[in-house]
Amino acid sequence: MASFRERYLTPEEYLAIERKAEYKSEYVDGVIYAMAGSSERHNIIVANLIISIGVQLRDRPCRVYPSDLKVRVPNSTRFFYPDVSVMRRNQIRGRAERRDTESCFDRGGLVGYDGRIR
């Protein structure tokens, strides 16, 4: 049986494909992963999180965003569409977005892309 050799894409190739694609996909270290749809229950939970976090950020220099915002993990070759993102208002930039939440929260942690609390 012949083995299939995967072709790894550069971040630039992924971004070019993603701009033209009908569907969202995530990118992890050279591999593109198609995103599945979500359930009604999942969307209700996400909506409630966005509302709750948004209220808490009202007087802070940050905004809460839904899953339509692509996030690049700093210093990596990983791009995701998290269900909820919190970013400083001046951190959103054209093609590449990044998370900078240090002044957005004064307590608690942030769940990282690998599930760890940092």
C-alpha positions in Angstrom: 0.0 0.0 0.0 1.5 3.4 -1.0 1.6 6.1 1.6 0.3 9.5 1.0 2.8 12.3 1.6 1.2 15.4 3.1 2.1 18.8 1.6 2.7 21.4 4.3 1.6 25.0 3.4 3.3 28.1 4.6 1.3 30.6 6.6 1.2 32.9 3.5 -0.2 30.1 1.4 -2.9 29.4 4.0 -3.9 33.0 4.2 -4.2 33.3 0.4 -6.4 30.2 0.3 -8.5 31.3 3.3 -9.2 34.7 1.7 -10.8 33.0 -1.3 -12.5 30.1 0.5 -16.2 29.8 1.0 -15.7 28.0 4.4 -13.5 28.8 7.3 -10.5 26.6 8.2 -7.9 26.6 10.8 -4.1 26.3 10.3 -1.7 24.4 12.6 1.9 24.1 11.7 1.5 23.8 8.0 -1.8 21.8 8.0 -5.2 23.2 7.2 -8.2 21.8 9.1 -11.8 22.4 7.9 -14.1 23.7 10.6 -17.3 21.9 11.5 -20.6 23.6 12.2 -21.8 24.0 15.7 -25.1 23.1 17.5 -27.7 25.5 18.7 -26.8 24.8 22.3 -23.1 25.6 21.6 -24.1 28.9 19.9 -26.3 29.9 22.9 -23.4 29.3 25.3 -21.1 31.3 23.1 -23.6 34.2 22.9 -24.0 34.2 26.6 -20.2 34.3 27.1 -19.9 37.2 24.7 -22.6 39.2 26.5 -21.2 38.4 30.0 -17.5 39.2 29.0 -18.6 42.3 27.1 -20.4 43.8 30.1 -17.3 43.2 32.3 -15.1 44.9 29.7 -17.3 48.0 29.3 -14.8 50.4 31.0 -11.6 48.7 29.8 -9.6 49.2 26.6 -10.7 45.8 25.2 -13.5 44.3 23.1 -14.9 40.9 22.8 -15.3 39.2 19.4 -17.2 36.2 18.1 -15.8 33.3 16.1 -15.6 35.3 12.8 -12.3 36.8 13.8 -9.2 34.9 12.8 -6.5 34.8 15.5 -2.9 34.1 15.0 -1.2 32.7 18.1 1.8 35.0 18.7 5.2 33.6 17.7 3.7 30.5 16.0 2.4 29.2 12.8 -1.1 28.6 14.1 -4.3 30.4 13.1 -7.7 29.7 14.8 -11.2 31.0 14.9 -11.9 30.9 18.6 -15.5 30.9 19.8 -14.7 34.0 21.9 -11.7 36.4 21.6 -10.8 39.4 23.8 -8.4 41.9 22.3 -7.2 45.4 23.0 -9.0 47.9 20.7 -5.8 48.9 19.0 -4.5 45.3 18.3 -6.7 44.4 15.4 -4.8 44.8 12.1 -5.9 44.0 8.6 -4.9 40.4 7.7 -3.1 39.4 10.9 -4.7 39.7 14.3 -3.2 39.0 17.6 -4.3 38.7 21.2 -3.0 41.0 23.9 -5.2 40.7 26.9 -2.9 41.8 29.8 -4.8 45.0 30.5 -8.2 43.5 29.7 -8.5 41.4 32.8 -7.3 42.0 36.3 -8.1 38.5 37.6 -8.5 34.9 36.3 -6.7 33.2 33.5 -6.8 32.8 29.7 -7.3 29.4 28.2 -4.6 28.9 25.6 -4.9 27.2 22.2 -3.7 24.0 23.7 -6.3 24.1 26.6 -3.8 25.2 29.3 -4.6 28.1 31.5 -1.9 30.7 31.3 
